[in-house]
């Protein structure tokens, strides 16, 4: 009798895993540790996962359940976000600090437990606290179900390519100094491809990533932008790339010689190794069409045909950083596959029509340089991070931490992309916008020129969305809405709100929890360009947020 009772108790503990899991259970362990990493001829202690930069790649198959134990062995608080994983009913595993969870304290651990449902493709994992994602990041590869092939010819090999940034200084010191002064932080010293910058002027012996290919074969490149603050171009000398997927959603294939990817976005391309044997340069460089300061350097790697004895490399020139027409042409080419197997389920009836202005501003700061601090805002609200988890507050129906009165429209209308108003101050608060379960949302995100127009890669947690429209200047609800693509718009989790322009997205709020929306330029997130949606439970048996896990970190 005692043995039977013990078995029942064990099954009861494992029951949440069994009822949620349709595929395999995959275990990973992330030891977050300091490790000396050599880049740009300098060695510095760096926060890493399992001593690697970039960190380990997570492999799963659609419907698998992942149990990832994160052990914090550094002196910083830590969380990990599984960028683009929908986290159906498992918001507790989403990862943003003080939104979905309290941080993992030094010396503590937490097991992220979630199932990858109705998703396949390439995604990103990264730290979601402070600026630690500069080095704490890696790839997530979700393979299709065994009986479901790719909607394109199977490649000979698949290769993960992670684009990033590198600072000679400790990034936490960089942002701390900027926060104290109220001014922008120092830009990075280099870009990287799979953790390597390639030859640079200060260290000619520095090697870059080298990718070997076989003539006549096709390769699937899983490209991830893990940079903190830069949108990036990517190209390979002499080769066209066929884009087949973005943000783990298939697209209608199209050829291009240059792709554009913003921080947090992923892009899968087919590379045909169809040129003469030799070596070909692989480059990544910044894109911006606003007058902000960026790192103008170029990271390089090499594509090399097997059997090549040629020592010289075929070079390519990356687009200038302000080549907007290249960026627009690329983004306009993205369309959902919208097939019988992968339909584009674009919401048609809208329950919440929201208009968010994105702006930079200046707020008084007595201790800051020149007496003010640079801030950022959505609808003139600079988000104030709480000291406890908003999801925990919501789940247990506590009060006094946040309000659900985030404005669905700007407090006042003006010429958003024209001459800014004299008052550049913002309101501060922890304000959320509440959505009924299964309601349909249309959101227009409008860049403004309050200080300067800028690109803003906006990331929504917990959902994919459809990009139904974009344009330059001020959004015109009467004229611009007529041109919305409601047939095959691209499906994403991160989208660029263009400099001096707008972007329109639609999504169905069918995932209960508290879900972050923020700019994925870390500097803007630090300044307060963020908000959150709270999605209430539905009425059905699978329409409610699951209870918190027992090992959930406490504040």
MIKOL-644971 format. One record per residue (C-alpha): x, y, z; residue in one letter. Coordinates in steps of 0.05 Angstrom, whole numbers, padded with zeros to 5 digits, always signed. Layout:
BEGIN
XYZA;...
//
This chain:
BEGIN
+00000+00000+00000X;+00057+00047+00017X;+00091+00033-00050X;+00026+00046-00088X;+00018+00112-00051X;+00089+00132-00069X;+00076+00119-00143X;+00012+00160-00141X;+00049+00218-00109X;+00104+00216-00162X;+00052+00215-00218X;+00017+00274-00186X;+00081+00314-00186X;+00093+00297-00259X;+00021+00307-00281X;+00030+00378-00308X;+00085+00352-00354X;+00044+00292-00377X;-00019+00331-00393X;+00018+00386-00431X;+00068+00342-00469X;+00048+00312-00537X;+00120+00297-00560X;+00185+00282-00525X;+00212+00313-00461X;+00280+00346-00473X;+00325+00366-00415X;+00377+00421-00418X;+00421+00452-00364X;+00446+00524-00369X;+00503+00540-00322X;+00509+00616-00324X;+00582+00631-00308X;+00639+00680-00317X;+00689+00659-00371X;+00747+00695-00403X;+00730+00707-00476X;+00783+00733-00525X;+00758+00782-00577X;+00793+00840-00611X;+00860+00819-00581X;+00834+00829-00510X;+00810+00781-00458X;+00757+00798-00407X;+00713+00761-00357X;+00645+00753-00391X;+00578+00725-00370X;+00565+00662-00411X;+00522+00600-00412X;+00562+00536-00404X;+00625+00578-00418X;+00604+00590-00491X;+00594+00654-00532X;+00545+00649-00565X;+00512+00599-00519X;+00489+00528-00535X;+00436+00515-00588X;+00371+00484-00563X;+00342+00431-00609X;+00270+00408-00603X;+00214+00382-00647X;+00145+00412-00652X;+00102+00390-00592X;+00163+00373-00550X;+00166+00395-00478X;+00229+00430-00455X;+00256+00427-00384X;+00314+00476-00380X;+00348+00483-00313X;+00383+00551-00307X;+00435+00555-00252X;+00459+00625-00235X;+00533+00624-00217X;+00547+00698-00227X;+00537+00758-00182X;+00481+00788-00225X;+00407+00772-00220X;+00386+00733-00282X;+00327+00711-00325X;+00324+00676-00393X;+00272+00693-00446X;+00254+00643-00501X;+00243+00696-00554X;+00185+00679-00600X;+00162+00617-00562X;+00087+00629-00553X;+00085+00599-00482X;+00013+00577-00488X;-00014+00581-00416X;+00058+00579-00389X;+00072+00653-00382X;+00112+00635-00319X;+00167+00608-00366X;+00169+00670-00411X;+00227+00702-00374X;+00225+00778-00374X;+00247+00802-00305X;+00193+00832-00262X;+00141+00820-00316X;+00133+00744-00318X;+00179+00726-00260X;+00225+00750-00206X;+00299+00742-00224X;+00340+00680-00208X;+00384+00704-00151X;+00460+00689-00150X;+00470+00617-00128X;+00398+00598-00143X;+00365+00559-00201X;+00299+00554-00237X;+00271+00502-00285X;+00236+00532-00346X;+00181+00483-00366X;+00144+00495-00431X;+00118+00461-00494X;+00132+00486-00564X;+00063+00484-00595X;+00044+00499-00668X;+00114+00526-00682X;+00173+00503-00721X;+00235+00540-00746X;+00289+00584-00716X;+00281+00627-00653X;+00327+00660-00602X;+00339+00653-00528X;+00372+00708-00488X;+00379+00739-00419X;+00322+00788-00404X;+00350+00831-00349X;+00401+00888-00349X;+00444+00885-00413X;+00466+00813-00402X;+00438+00789-00468X;+00499+00820-00501X;+00534+00754-00487X;+00480+00710-00457X;+00443+00687-00519X;+00437+00629-00567X;+00393+00594-00619X;+00329+00553-00613X;+00318+00504-00670X;+00248+00474-00672X;+00244+00418-00723X;+00177+00401-00756X;+00138+00339-00736X;+00169+00275-00763X;+00113+00265-00815X;+00115+00338-00838X;+00172+00357-00886X;+00197+00426-00900X;+00157+00464-00953X;+00222+00470-00993X;+00275+00420-01017X;+00312+00387-00959X;+00382+00418-00952X;+00446+00379-00946X;+00462+00413-00881X;+00434+00465-00833X;+00479+00519-00803X;+00463+00569-00747X;+00492+00638-00758X;+00485+00687-00700X;+00499+00761-00711X;+00519+00800-00649X;+00557+00859-00619X;+00620+00862-00576X;+00644+00913-00525X;+00715+00915-00498X;+00685+00942-00434X;+00636+00907-00387X;+00567+00924-00416X;+00537+00932-00346X;+00589+00986-00332X;+00572+01019-00399X;+00498+01024-00384X;+00508+01043-00311X;+00551+01102-00331X;+00499+01123-00383X;+00443+01117-00332X;+00480+01161-00282X;+00495+01214-00334X;+00427+01212-00368X;+00462+01208-00436X;+00465+01153-00489X;+00512+01095-00474X;+00576+01081-00513X;+00566+01042-00577X;+00597+00973-00587X;+00668+00962-00611X;+00653+00909-00663X;+00600+00864-00694X;+00607+00789-00693X;+00587+00728-00734X;+00581+00667-00690X;+00621+00704-00637X;+00678+00725-00682X;+00689+00794-00714X;+00737+00770-00769X;+00801+00809-00783X;+00799+00879-00753X;+00849+00936-00757X;+00872+00928-00685X;+00884+00853-00690X;+00901+00828-00759X;+00910+00757-00735X;+00839+00751-00709X;+00803+00695-00745X;+00731+00694-00767X;+00678+00640-00774X;+00691+00594-00834X;+00635+00555-00867X;+00652+00497-00914X;+00605+00479-00972X;+00604+00427-01027X;+00593+00448-01099X;+00522+00435-01124X;+00491+00426-01055X;+00439+00469-01018X;+00447+00493-00946X;+00396+00521-00897X;+00425+00581-00859X;+00388+00598-00795X;+00407+00671-00785X;+00394+00706-00718X;+00404+00778-00699X;+00426+00776-00626X;+00455+00847-00627X;+00435+00893-00570X;+00422+00957-00609X;+00433+00949-00684X;+00392+00929-00743X;+00438+00891-00790X;+00447+00876-00864X;+00475+00807-00883X;+00502+00782-00949X;+00550+00732-00980X;+00595+00752-01038X;+00570+00726-01106X;+00511+00686-01077X;+00437+00699-01076X;+00397+00676-01016X;+00327+00647-01019X;+00286+00670-00959X;+00239+00614-00935X;+00222+00632-00863X;+00224+00690-00814X;+00211+00687-00738X;+00194+00613-00743X;+00139+00624-00795X;+00145+00602-00867X;+00142+00654-00922X;+00133+00652-00997X;+00204+00640-01022X;+00241+00697-01056X;+00312+00711-01076X;+00355+00768-01051X;+00428+00784-01046X;+00419+00822-00980X;+00374+00808-00920X;+00356+00857-00865X;+00345+00833-00794X;+00330+00872-00730X;+00350+00851-00659X;+00308+00791-00640X;+00289+00772-00711X;+00308+00706-00744X;+00313+00690-00819X;+00320+00623-00852X;+00351+00624-00922X;+00370+00571-00973X;+00441+00579-01000X;+00457+00544-01066X;+00531+00529-01071X;+00532+00538-01147X;+00593+00580-01160X;+00664+00561-01179X;+00706+00535-01122X;+00737+00588-01080X;+00728+00631-01017X;+00673+00683-01011X;+00666+00737-00958X;+00605+00736-00912X;+00590+00805-00882X;+00543+00838-00833X;+00538+00914-00825X;+00490+00964-00792X;+00427+00994-00822X;+00396+01059-00798X;+00361+01116-00834X;+00362+01162-00775X;+00418+01209-00751X;+00438+01166-00692X;+00509+01143-00677X;+00523+01071-00696X;+00583+01025-00700X;+00605+01032-00773X;+00649+00970-00772X;+00635+00907-00811X;+00640+00836-00784X;+00664+00784-00834X;+00665+00709-00842X;+00683+00662-00899X;+00644+00613-00942X;+00694+00564-00971X;+00682+00509-01023X;+00711+00442-01002X;+00775+00426-01039X;+00793+00498-01051X;+00867+00514-01050X;+00858+00587-01069X;+00885+00634-01016X;+00849+00697-01041X;+00777+00713-01023X;+00722+00742-01066X;+00700+00806-01031X;+00633+00841-01027X;+00613+00911-01006X;+00556+00916-00955X;+00502+00968-00968X;+00514+01037-00938X;+00482+01042-00869X;+00426+01088-00894X;+00406+01048-00956X;+00332+01053-00941X;+00309+01029-01010X;+00345+00963-01000X;+00312+00954-00932X;+00242+00972-00959X;+00249+00926-01019X;+00268+00868-00974X;+00212+00880-00924X;+00160+00889-00979X;+00180+00821-01007X;+00159+00783-00944X;+00093+00748-00950X;+00062+00691-00910X;+00064+00623-00944X;-00012+00620-00934X;-00020+00548-00957X;-00071+00495-00938X;-00024+00467-00886X;+00001+00535-00862X;-00058+00584-00870X;-00051+00658-00853X;-00106+00667-00801X;-00110+00742-00803X;-00162+00772-00754X;-00216+00807-00793X;-00264+00832-00739X;-00227+00880-00693X;-00246+00887-00619X;-00189+00934-00598X;-00163+00986-00646X;-00100+01016-00614X;-00054+01072-00636X;+00013+01075-00601X;+00062+01132-00612X;+00135+01116-00600X;+00179+01173-00577X;+00242+01196-00542X;+00239+01251-00490X;+00274+01290-00436X;+00255+01286-00362X;+00286+01328-00306X;+00343+01295-00268X;+00381+01336-00217X;+00441+01289-00213X;+00447+01279-00289X;+00491+01317-00338X;+00457+01383-00357X;+00399+01368-00310X;+00358+01321-00352X;+00354+01247-00370X;+00339+01216-00438X;+00276+01174-00434X;+00230+01137-00482X;+00156+01127-00482X;+00095+01095-00514X;+00035+01143-00517X;+00077+01189-00474X;+00082+01137-00418X;+00152+01119-00395X;+00144+01050-00365X;+00167+01042-00293X;+00191+00972-00277X;+00162+00944-00213X;+00202+00908-00159X;+00156+00847-00161X;+00130+00802-00216X;+00069+00832-00252X;+00046+00763-00271X;+00045+00741-00199X;+00007+00804-00180X;-00044+00790-00234X;-00052+00716-00220X;-00064+00726-00145X;-00106+00788-00157X;-00064+00834-00115X;-00070+00909-00119X;-00027+00971-00115X;+00029+00949-00163X;+00000+00966-00232X;-00061+00997-00263X;-00096+00972-00326X;-00109+01041-00355X;-00053+01045-00407X;-00079+01094-00460X;-00101+01062-00525X;-00087+01127-00561X;-00038+01185-00552X;-00058+01237-00499X;-00059+01290-00553X;-00051+01291-00628X;+00004+01329-00665X;+00045+01324-00729X;+00082+01261-00705X;+00136+01262-00759X;+00139+01338-00766X;+00160+01394-00719X;+00157+01368-00648X;+00120+01403-00591X;+00159+01445-00541X;+00144+01399-00482X;+00189+01338-00486X;+00171+01310-00418X;+00136+01243-00409X;+00090+01213-00356X;+00117+01155-00315X;+00079+01095-00290X;+00068+01020-00289X;+00006+01018-00333X;-00020+00957-00370X;-00074+00949-00424X;-00126+00895-00409X;-00152+00848-00463X;-00208+00798-00461X;-00190+00727-00479X;-00195+00713-00554X;-00206+00787-00571X;-00177+00812-00636X;-00127+00870-00634X;-00104+00919-00687X;-00044+00960-00666X;-00014+01018-00704X;+00056+01037-00680X;+00077+01106-00702X;+00148+01133-00696X;+00154+01206-00677X;+00207+01260-00684X;+00203+01288-00614X;+00279+01285-00607X;+00297+01247-00670X;+00261+01196-00714X;+00290+01126-00703X;+00278+01054-00723X;+00244+01013-00668X;+00243+00937-00673X;+00182+00922-00630X;+00175+00853-00598X;+00110+00825-00571X;+00116+00767-00522X;+00067+00710-00522X;+00040+00718-00592X;+00055+00719-00666X;+00023+00776-00704X;+00009+00794-00777X;+00042+00856-00807X;-00016+00883-00848X;+00014+00950-00868X;+00071+00999-00862X;+00088+01067-00889X;+00126+01132-00883X;+00100+01195-00849X;+00038+01198-00806X;-00013+01141-00809X;-00077+01161-00844X;-00133+01116-00817X;-00178+01131-00877X;-00129+01122-00934X;-00074+01076-00907X;-00123+01025-00880X;-00150+01014-00950X;-00083+00985-00971X;-00076+00935-00914X;-00056+00865-00936X;-00107+00819-00904X;-00092+00760-00950X;-00020+00739-00940X;+00015+00788-00892X;+00080+00764-00861X;+00074+00732-00792X;+00126+00754-00741X;+00140+00765-00667X;+00186+00826-00677X;+00175+00882-00728X;+00210+00946-00746X;+00170+01009-00735X;+00206+01050-00788X;+00242+01116-00776X;+00192+01171-00789X;+00137+01121-00806X;+00087+01071-00780X;+00072+00996-00779X;+00005+00961-00769X;-00003+00892-00737X;-00061+00847-00719X;-00064+00789-00670X;-00114+00747-00630X;-00106+00751-00555X;-00115+00676-00543X;-00061+00666-00491X;-00076+00686-00418X;-00021+00722-00378X;+00019+00786-00375X;+00056+00798-00440X;+00111+00848-00452X;+00113+00894-00513X;+00179+00932-00520X;+00231+00959-00567X;+00286+00907-00577X;+00340+00961-00580X;+00364+00951-00509X;+00380+01024-00499X;+00308+01043-00514X;+00280+00989-00468X;+00326+01016-00413X;+00297+01086-00425X;+00226+01061-00416X;+00201+01044-00486X;+00158+00986-00463X;+00089+00968-00437X;+00050+00903-00424X;-00017+00872-00441X;-00055+00833-00389X;-00098+00779-00422X;-00153+00751-00378X;-00172+00677-00374X;-00225+00650-00421X;-00284+00606-00402X;-00260+00540-00434X;-00221+00484-00401X;-00155+00503-00437X;-00165+00578-00434X;-00135+00595-00367X;-00065+00609-00341X;-00034+00549-00306X;-00012+00558-00233X;+00059+00580-00219X;+00112+00526-00211X;+00137+00511-00141X;+00209+00533-00156X;+00189+00600-00185X;+00239+00652-00160X;+00216+00701-00107X;+00233+00775-00104X;
//
